[in-house]
Amino acid sequence: MRIGLLTEGGYPDASGESSAWCDRLVRGLTGHDFEVYALNSDARRAARPRTELPDHVRLVRRAHLWGEAPAAPRRTAERRGRVGGRRARRRFAECFGALVTAFATVPTGDEPAGAAHHGDPESGPGPSATKKADRFATGLYGLAELARDHGGVPAMLRSESAVRLLETVCRGPRALPAAQGAQVNDLLAVTTQLELALRPLSLDWYGGRDTPGLGGVDLCHATSAGAAALPGLLAKRFFGTPLLVTEYGVRLREHYLARAASPLSVPVRALLAAFQGALAAETYAQAALITPGNTHARRWQERCGADRARLRTVYPGMDAAPFAAVGDAAADDSKTLVWVGTVEPAKDLIALLHAFAEIRRAEPAATLRIVGGPGRDPGAPGYLAHCRALAAQLFPDEAADARTVGESPVSFEEIGGPGLPAPADAYASGAVVVLSSVIEGFPRSLVEAMFCGRATVSTDAGAVCEVIGGTGLVVPPRNPRALAEACAALLGDPDRRARLGAAARARALELFTVEQNTAAFRGIYLELISHAPARPAACRTQDAHGVPRPFARPAESHVPGRWAATGTATRAVTAPAPRTPRWAASGAGRPAVPAAADGGGDAGGAEAVQDVGQAVRRQGPTSDQAWPARRREQW
């Protein structure tokens, strides 16, 4: 089948865990063809070296969500004359008014009749939460149809008309409290951000006369419920393509955290957060299946309106091979604690350093290795410098006697240095791995420590308890004393460390490997396609009335290469059996295709297909390069 992989800010042009997961998924599912549709919201990533893609990635389309919008496709003079600018502007006012009213107002159950806002498609009583969702969908898909038929939506979103519509809603009686004080510069900032967020509506990704685009894929797989899901929503709206949404970090949660630290004004942050929340709710409502990466993300999605019946947890797959050579923890009698990650305020290394001061009183020989560089947080470099200064203050250089050089028991290192060439070396150097975060998503460092068979002490943040599952110690966040007691208990009990480490390794190999993740999505793809109706855009074989016939070609028409004349199987293929399906010409200049099944006797045909399968198995797999061009096109 053909999979449309929808990404945002990652695969195939950027590094990071999201891009690495996409790459592992694509390379693991070699039986499918992938078309990648990548949205890039960072201009700095456009110049980075691009990943070398496997052969079954048939198409890569890119679009940027920054700067000026790309030029709209040229239209014929006849079409321009038929459309007319006034009609397009009036349609835009209706759709954009509905969209803004949906996310920029508070849902109420009682409103006087006739109080509907300009551009509101409904009249009468005020909207409930359900009516607000319907209004948002009406405005969103109306803008998409306007972009498809008329074009010019990016320019309209930055126009004075859009600003006035937004101002009318923000001055209304049901406006969000935080948005009622919005000034003109705030409204301009919001419309600019909305144009960027809605730019996928105007892309040429949805198929045309020459290229089928998303209209020709069998399934859309979005890597977030944000901007990446917009093309999938339109593909479902226009073509009925099923949509699968995978979120290992909830995009709406990331948006909230990013906006809280941004310099934007309160009205701008409130309006943009409301828009992102409405977009996420629409995505969850339209998705055929949603696959969160952990229970923590699943709860976020449920609170945002996702149907519990369409949620299925699929843990992100990680490569366990680099950590297989790490020695057993049973032979490790050291007193070293290891922390691995990106240094930023959310990791709360300050609490870890204070806890280590308590640990040193119980275990004077204990040492702490902090492995990692500053993260992407703007305050990360300053936070790292503060942690170094605190460590120097709490743990001045000490010497065992008068002849040796003093050293601090706390060291700050990075992967790739002389002592730690690879991540596995960091975990192998310690007896206990520590995580001290106050905010955490899926704790990758804990899974890597579990692959290495190391006992862990963690704070209860994000999906930590779900990942650990009883194979490590968990303490409350921002509690240095509890963290110190747990670490000291494991440092003083090697047998307990060994038992926990062995259990952790077994759990990680069962739940968090690449093979587990790939097998899960292989089954999900087949499940969703089995429930999806046949669509004319994705099925090229149709009857005289245009009804799709997805199984019109028998299995043997897709077998590549030449068949050898070997025994019964060849006779079953070359000699027509008395009850094989009849063949009909599909038209002049076209290859012959089998006619639709008409209920006639198919016993002989079934035997022939079975014999063909036996012949193919005896021949072994054949490279896709050996397929004739016409057969590949039919497939």
Helices and strands as residue ranges (DSSP letters): E 2-8, H 17-28, E 33-40, G 43-47, E 57-64, H 77-83, H 85-103, H 129-149, H 153-157, H 160-170, G 177-179, H 184-197, G 199-202, G 213-216, E 219-222, H 229-239, E 243-247, H 251-260, H 266-286, E 289-292, H 295-303, G 308-310, G 321-323, G 329-331, E 336-340, G 345-347, H 349-362, E 367-371, H 380-394, E 410-413, H 423-428, E 432-435, H 444-451, E 455-459, H 464-468, E 473-475, H 480-491, H 494-511, H 514-531, G 555-558, H 567-574, E 583-584, E 593-594, H 603-619, G 624-626, H 629-634
